[in-house]
Amino acid sequence: MKRISFTIFIFYISLITLSSKLSGQEISATIVDSLSKKPISFATIYLSNNKGVVSNEDGEFKISYDLTSKKNDSLFISCMGYKKLSFHISEFKDSIIYLPPTSIELNSIILSNNTLTAEQVVEQIRQEISRKYELGFTKKKLFFRQSGIEQIIKLNVKIKKSSINEFNQTFWDSTLKKIPRKAERHNEILGNLYGDFSIINQKLELKKALELEDKKVTAVFKNIENLFGTILKENVKTDSYFKIRTGILGTKVDANKIFDSKDHDTLSIIKKDSIKKNSFLQSRKRIITNINQLFKDEKLNLFILKKSKKYTFKITKFTYFGETPVYIISFDPKENEDYKGKIYVDADQMTLIRLEYKNIKNIRDFKLLGLSYKETLKEVIIQFKKMKSGKYTIQYLEYVTGSDTMIKRPLVITEKNKIVKGRNRQNQLKMNLDMSQRLYQKYQMVVFKTTPISKLEFETFKEETTILPVNLTQYDPTFWKGYNIIEPNTAIKGFKTKID
């Protein structure tokens, strides 16, 4: 009996080992410039079957492959301005890949479309967009990451009047000290986006999702929320509403929204879980759709084309991306515009295939009556990839924003009774607010595969709200094992709950 059990055990272990080997393995490395030794961001890494990834800002990548595929399969690495390299998978062992830059003199290139000025190239980019880009219905297999850092610079409250004794100055001083001054959040999803170039025709299918969260920070806010809720329930009537005013600005909030019943029956829990899943899916789709609006009315929806007369363009280099000849054109503002950057243009098709830019001054700088808002940072990278049809489709998008917000104003919250007419005031809280915060957001999306589909296929696909993100308190390098994603940067890899 023991012998049989041992044999079964050995067979089981062998089966697991074999299954693991057949299911796939991973290649990971860092791509650097062979001359400067600096990491190369956003290089394209792909296999013979066109399955690929993009290197992150540190030049790092990780790609999985199936051992059941051809033994002589190759790994290809390419980036605009660099020589394309290829390696046999079976022989690949390097942890650092040195990519040699290519240098081509402009005056040594003879193009079939005569010599063009930078302005003429930009003008031709606008033409025949539907011929150059895939604008029809597609299924895009994508990975999307959102990272954010919120930092409170100042947070002071001075109580002028409070009819609720618990909401005195001591309470507010004590509570505000507990609020964390810095909070980080990261979430990632893998899925399929169905739709065309329009904003209304978008459907999202989630496959897997991750959320990195510091539960100590979350617990602090939850405890404060519960404390506020308890005090309000003891002092506020359910048939009331709140009138909130800061200066000339005001709004109303019904007290019933604060006293929503929290049923714990099975049906209620199932319903809330369904609402959470739907809310998560819709929020991810909304963000992806908003940052991915690259086309409008079958035209490229990019500021550099809409306001091209306000910028100076200069052809700075001619290079190759694979076998595609590419113009590299820099642009700078003529007058009071906000950005500077580069565009990369397919010289054969006169197609924009990459755009990168960043702001050179504050984009917004708003001040009025104790309120101020500054958008201090905006950096964007958009890269397209040529399909088998010859048309281009989005491959990579990175969108980074930073802002500062300041509020220094009086705030009055008044509880009023909905039933009593006339002088219906119940409670009132008057305070002076003095707060400022800094917000940093980064969005990254990589599209691994784009497949054209029919309008009928799009219409018959139904979104399913079955996925919620797996919540982790620190980065787990095995979470996406076997999946192709964009490798996380140093900040995400180092994310973990702080220990006091």
Backbone hydrogen bonds, N-H to C=O, Kabsch-Sander energy under -0.5 kcal/mol:
donor,donor_aa,acceptor,acceptor_aa,energy
5,S,1,M,-2.3
6,F,2,K,-2.4
7,T,3,R,-2.3
8,I,4,I,-2.5
9,F,5,S,-2.4
10,I,6,F,-2.5
11,F,7,T,-2.5
12,Y,8,I,-2.5
13,I,9,F,-2.5
14,S,10,I,-2.4
15,L,11,F,-2.3
16,I,12,Y,-2.2
17,T,13,I,-2.4
18,L,14,S,-2.8
19,S,15,L,-2.7
20,S,16,I,-2.4
21,K,17,T,-1.9
22,L,18,L,-2.5
23,S,19,S,-2.1
24,G,20,S,-0.9
25,Q,65,Y,-2.3
27,I,63,I,-2.8
29,A,61,F,-1.6
30,T,95,S,-2.0
31,I,59,G,-3.0
32,V,97,I,-2.8
33,D,38,K,-2.9
34,S,99,L,-2.0
37,K,33,D,-2.0
40,I,31,I,-2.6
41,S,39,P,-0.7
42,F,55,S,-1.5
43,A,40,I,-0.6
44,T,78,S,-3.0
45,I,43,A,-0.5
45,I,53,V,-2.5
46,Y,76,F,-2.3
47,L,51,K,-2.3
48,S,74,S,-0.7
50,N,47,L,-2.1
52,G,50,N,-0.5
53,V,45,I,-2.8
55,S,43,A,-2.1
56,N,60,E,-2.5
59,G,56,N,-2.2
61,F,29,A,-2.1
63,I,27,I,-2.7
65,Y,25,Q,-2.7
67,L,65,Y,-0.5
68,T,22,L,-0.6
69,S,66,D,-1.8
73,D,70,K,-1.4
75,L,87,F,-3.2
76,F,46,Y,-3.4
77,I,85,L,-2.6
78,S,44,T,-2.3
81,G,320,Y,-1.3
82,Y,79,C,-2.2
83,K,100,P,-3.2
85,L,77,I,-2.4
87,F,75,L,-2.3
89,I,73,D,-2.3
91,E,88,H,-1.2
92,F,88,H,-0.9
92,F,89,I,-1.0
97,I,30,T,-3.1
98,Y,96,I,-0.5
99,L,32,V,-2.9
99,L,97,I,-0.7
102,T,81,G,-2.3
104,I,318,F,-0.5
108,S,105,E,-1.3
109,I,106,L,-1.7
111,L,109,I,-0.6
114,N,111,L,-1.1
121,V,117,T,-2.0
122,V,118,A,-2.3
123,E,119,E,-2.1
124,Q,120,Q,-2.1
125,I,121,V,-1.5
126,R,122,V,-0.8
126,R,123,E,-0.7
127,Q,124,Q,-0.8
129,I,126,R,-0.5
131,R,128,E,-0.7
132,K,128,E,-1.3
133,Y,129,I,-2.5
134,E,392,Y,-2.5
135,L,133,Y,-0.9
138,T,195,G,-2.5
139,K,451,T,-2.5
140,K,138,T,-0.5
140,K,193,L,-2.7
141,K,139,K,-0.6
141,K,449,K,-2.6
142,L,140,K,-0.7
142,L,191,G,-2.7
143,F,446,V,-2.3
144,F,189,I,-2.4
145,R,444,Q,-2.9
146,Q,187,N,-2.8
147,S,442,K,-2.7
148,G,185,R,-2.6
149,I,440,Y,-2.3
150,E,183,A,-2.8
151,Q,149,I,-0.5
151,Q,438,R,-3.0
152,I,181,R,-2.8
153,I,151,Q,-0.7
153,I,436,S,-2.0
154,K,436,S,-1.8
156,N,434,D,-2.3
158,K,432,N,-2.1
159,I,157,V,-0.6
160,K,430,K,-2.7
161,K,430,K,-1.8
163,S,428,Q,-2.0
165,N,163,S,-0.7
167,F,164,I,-1.5
168,N,165,N,-0.5
168,N,166,E,-1.0
172,W,168,N,-1.9
173,D,169,Q,-2.7
174,S,170,T,-2.3
175,T,171,F,-2.6
176,L,172,W,-2.6
177,K,173,D,-1.3
178,K,174,S,-0.7
178,K,175,T,-0.9
179,I,175,T,-0.7
179,I,176,L,-0.5
183,A,150,E,-2.4
185,R,148,G,-2.2
186,H,212,L,-1.3
187,N,146,Q,-2.4
188,E,210,L,-2.6
189,I,144,F,-2.4
190,L,208,K,-2.5
191,G,142,L,-2.3
192,N,205,E,-2.4
193,L,140,K,-2.6
194,Y,192,N,-0.5
194,Y,203,K,-3.4
195,G,138,T,-1.8
196,D,201,N,-1.0
197,F,135,L,-1.2
202,Q,200,I,-1.3
203,K,194,Y,-2.6
205,E,192,N,-2.9
206,L,204,L,-0.6
207,K,190,L,-3.0
208,K,190,L,-1.6
210,L,188,E,-2.8
211,E,470,V,-2.6
212,L,186,H,-3.2
213,E,211,E,-0.6
213,E,472,L,-2.8
215,K,213,E,-0.9
217,V,214,D,-0.5
218,T,214,D,-1.9
219,A,215,K,-2.6
220,V,216,K,-1.7
221,F,217,V,-1.8
222,K,218,T,-2.2
223,N,219,A,-2.6
224,I,220,V,-2.2
225,E,221,F,-2.3
226,N,222,K,-2.4
227,L,223,N,-2.2
228,F,224,I,-2.6
229,G,225,E,-2.5
230,T,226,N,-2.4
231,I,227,L,-2.2
232,L,228,F,-2.5
233,K,229,G,-2.3
234,E,230,T,-1.5
235,N,231,I,-0.8
235,N,232,L,-0.7
236,V,232,L,-2.9
240,S,237,K,-1.0
241,Y,416,K,-2.6
242,F,253,V,-3.5
243,K,414,T,-3.0
244,I,242,F,-0.6
244,I,251,T,-2.6
245,R,243,K,-0.5
245,R,412,V,-2.8
246,T,249,L,-2.7
249,L,246,T,-1.8
251,T,244,I,-2.1
253,V,242,F,-2.2
255,A,240,S,-1.9
257,K,254,D,-1.4
258,I,255,A,-1.4
259,F,255,A,-1.6
263,D,261,S,-0.8
269,I,265,D,-2.2
270,I,266,T,-2.4
271,K,267,L,-2.2
272,K,268,S,-2.5
273,D,269,I,-2.3
274,S,270,I,-2.1
275,I,271,K,-2.2
276,K,272,K,-2.4
277,K,273,D,-2.2
278,N,274,S,-2.3
279,S,275,I,-2.7
280,F,276,K,-2.5
281,L,277,K,-2.3
282,Q,278,N,-2.7
283,S,279,S,-2.2
284,R,280,F,-2.2
285,K,281,L,-2.5
286,R,282,Q,-2.4
287,I,283,S,-2.0
288,I,284,R,-2.5
289,T,285,K,-2.7
290,N,286,R,-2.2
291,I,287,I,-2.2
292,N,288,I,-1.0
293,Q,290,N,-0.9
294,L,292,N,-2.0
296,K,299,K,-2.6
299,K,296,K,-0.9
301,N,294,L,-3.4
302,L,300,L,-1.4
305,L,302,L,-1.2
306,K,302,L,-1.9
307,K,303,F,-3.0
308,S,305,L,-0.8
310,K,307,K,-1.9
311,Y,308,S,-1.6
312,T,332,D,-3.4
314,K,330,S,-2.0
316,T,314,K,-0.7
316,T,328,I,-2.5
317,K,328,I,-1.4
318,F,104,I,-0.7
319,T,326,V,-2.7
321,F,324,T,-2.5
322,G,320,Y,-0.5
323,E,321,F,-0.6
324,T,321,F,-1.8
326,V,319,T,-3.3
327,Y,345,V,-2.6
328,I,317,K,-2.6
329,I,327,Y,-0.5
329,I,343,I,-2.9
330,S,314,K,-2.5
331,F,341,G,-2.5
332,D,312,T,-1.9
334,K,310,K,-2.7
335,E,310,K,-0.6
340,K,358,K,-1.9
341,G,331,F,-2.0
342,K,356,E,-2.7
343,I,329,I,-2.7
344,Y,354,R,-2.7
345,V,327,Y,-2.4
346,D,351,T,-3.1
347,A,325,P,-2.8
347,A,345,V,-0.6
350,M,346,D,-1.8
351,T,346,D,-1.0
353,I,344,Y,-2.8
354,R,344,Y,-1.3
355,L,382,I,-2.6
356,E,342,K,-2.4
357,Y,380,V,-2.2
358,K,340,K,-2.1
359,N,378,K,-1.4
360,I,338,D,-3.0
361,K,338,D,-0.6
363,I,375,E,-2.5
364,R,375,E,-0.7
366,F,373,Y,-3.0
368,L,371,L,-2.7
371,L,368,L,-1.6
372,S,406,M,-2.2
373,Y,366,F,-2.4
374,K,404,D,-2.7
375,E,364,R,-1.8
376,T,374,K,-0.9
376,T,402,G,-1.2
377,L,402,G,-1.8
379,E,400,V,-2.0
380,V,357,Y,-2.5
381,I,398,E,-2.3
382,I,355,L,-2.8
383,Q,396,Y,-2.8
384,F,353,I,-2.8
385,K,393,T,-3.2
387,M,391,K,-3.5
390,G,387,M,-1.6
392,Y,132,K,-2.8
393,T,385,K,-2.2
395,Q,383,Q,-3.1
396,Y,383,Q,-2.1
397,L,445,M,-2.4
398,E,381,I,-2.7
399,Y,443,Y,-2.5
400,V,379,E,-2.7
401,T,441,Q,-2.6
402,G,377,L,-1.9
403,S,439,L,-2.4
404,D,374,K,-2.6
405,T,437,Q,-2.6
406,M,372,S,-2.5
407,I,435,M,-3.1
408,K,370,G,-2.7
409,R,433,L,-0.8
411,L,431,M,-3.1
412,V,245,R,-3.0
413,I,429,L,-2.8
414,T,243,K,-2.5
414,T,412,V,-0.5
415,E,427,N,-2.9
416,K,241,Y,-3.1
416,K,414,T,-0.5
417,N,424,N,-2.3
418,K,239,D,-2.5
424,N,422,G,-1.7
426,Q,415,E,-3.5
427,N,415,E,-0.7
429,L,413,I,-2.5
430,K,161,K,-3.0
431,M,411,L,-2.4
432,N,158,K,-2.2
433,L,409,R,-3.3
434,D,156,N,-2.1
435,M,407,I,-2.8
436,S,154,K,-2.2
437,Q,405,T,-2.5
438,R,151,Q,-3.1
439,L,403,S,-2.8
440,Y,149,I,-2.3
441,Q,401,T,-2.7
442,K,147,S,-2.8
443,Y,399,Y,-2.8
444,Q,145,R,-2.7
445,M,397,L,-2.6
446,V,143,F,-2.3
447,V,395,Q,-2.9
448,F,141,K,-2.4
448,F,446,V,-0.6
449,K,141,K,-1.1
451,T,139,K,-2.4
453,I,137,F,-2.7
458,F,454,S,-1.8
459,E,455,K,-2.5
460,T,456,L,-2.3
461,F,457,E,-1.0
466,T,464,E,-1.3
470,V,209,A,-2.4
472,L,211,E,-2.9
472,L,470,V,-0.6
475,Y,495,F,-2.1
479,F,476,D,-1.8
481,K,478,T,-1.4
483,Y,480,W,-2.6
485,I,483,Y,-0.6
487,E,485,I,-0.6
493,K,489,N,-2.2
494,G,490,T,-1.8
495,F,492,I,-1.4
497,T,473,T,-0.8
500,D,498,K,-0.6
